[in-house]
Amino acid sequence: ALGDTAIEQLRQGAVYVSPAVTGAATPDAVARLSAVADELQAAGVRVLLDDRRGVSPGVKFNDADLVGFPVRVTVGEKSLAKGGVELKARRETEAAIVPVASVPAVLTSKPAARR
């Protein structure tokens, strides 16, 4: 799902993690959001957790793009219902649903190891 360029940029930058809601997220989404951020930090990935309330996901995503985050991790009811969280590289058009437990491995894997 993530190209080699996104992985290389990730090594130089940070991951943007956000809930996919404007207001308060459900308790399950908040727990998953915190778990993803904690697991990424434990794996040595710098994380910016955008937990602003009253700001639409579109505005948050736009802000992440403007700042230049190479990867966005979005935790929302739809992705959780599909079994994971949404990963999207900034330069990609499509996002991928990745199981929560796999996110750190996907984001820290070497490009050659993912082939």
C-alpha positions, 0 to 999 in steps of 0.5 A: 500500500505504501510506496518506497518513496513514502517509506523513505520520507517516513524515516525522515519525518513523522506519521500523522494520526487522526480520528475520522470524526468531527466531534467526540470519537466513540470509546472504541475508536479513541482506544484504537487511536491511542493504541496505534499512536503508542505502538508507533512511538514504541516502534520508534516512529514519530507521531503527531496525534491530531485530536482536535475536536470540532474540526472536520476530518477533511480540514485535518487531512488538508492540514496534514498534507500542507505540513507535508506528513508522508503518511496519514493513519486514520482511525474511524468507525468505517475502517474499524468495521472493515477490520483495521485503520486507514493508511494513506501515503500523501502522494498516493490516491488510494488508502489501504485498510490495515489491521491495527496490530500490523500498522507498526510493521507496515510503517517500519518495514524496509521496502525490499522486505515488503516485496 
